[in-house]
Amino acid sequence: MTQQQIISAITSTAGIHLSLWQIGITQDPSERKAHWRDTEHQDVRYWTEWPADSLADARDIEALFKSDGMKSGVGGDLSPSKPTYVYVF
């Protein structure tokens, strides 16, 4: 999905209460969701993810929503050659 499509989808999902949401990027959504649920003990029932066109796009989207007040975890090693997903919960 394009940056604008993901931004629109996140805005639609989170509404105006951005500070209540967590945003992140990953190349393994299932593993990351399990991490948040099992290791960090977070409620992931509203988990939603979108495939980004590139790692750079995903990073830009994450940075935009972080600057608008969304919470974010610590980043990891991601490869620009693998599919990357933006997620919120």
N, C-alpha and C positions, 0 to 999 in steps of 0.2 A: 504494500500500500504506500501511497505517497505520503510525504510529511503532512500535507494539508488534510488528507483524509484521516490520518491517525489523530491529528490535533482536534479535528472536528468530532471524531468518535470519543475521544477522552473528555472533551468539553461536554458533550452530551451525557456521558456516563457520570462524571463527577459533579456536574452542575457548578454552583458558585462556592461550594464548600471544599475547595481544593486542599485545605490544611488537614482534612480528615482522611485524605487518600495517600497511598504510597505509590510511587512510580519507580520503575526500574527497567533495565534492558538485560536480555539474556540470549544465549544461543541454545538453551535447553529449558524450555518453559516448564516441563513436568518436574524436572529436578529442582528448579528454582522455587516453584510453588510448594513442593514438599519441604524444601529448606525453611521457607517462611512459616509454614504450618507446624512442622515437627521440631525444628531447632529454635526458631524465634518465637514460637507459640502465638502466632498472629492468626487472626480470623481471615481466611482467604475465600470465604463463600462468595464474595463479589468479584473474584479474580476475573479479569478480562485481558486478553493479549491480542496483539496485532503484528503481522509480519511487516517489518520495515524494508524499504527498498535497499538500504545499505546501513552499515554500522554507523557511518557518519550522520545519516539522517536520524537514526535512533538516538544517538548522543545529543543531537540538537534538540530533539523533542523532549528528552529527559531534562536537559538544561533549562528549556523554556518553562516547563511546569515546575521545576524546582525553584526557579526565580519568582514564580507566581505563588509559592507557598506550599507546594506538595512536598511530602517527606520522601526521602530516598535513602537506600542503603549504600553500602560500600561497593564500589565497582570491582570487577575482576578482570582477568585476562580474556579478551575477546578478539577473535580473528576477523579481519575484514573479508575473508573469503568464505565465511560460513553465514547461513541465514541468521538474521538477528530479529528479535521480537521486543516490542515495547509492551510492558504490562502495567496494570494498575489494580489495586485492590484496597 
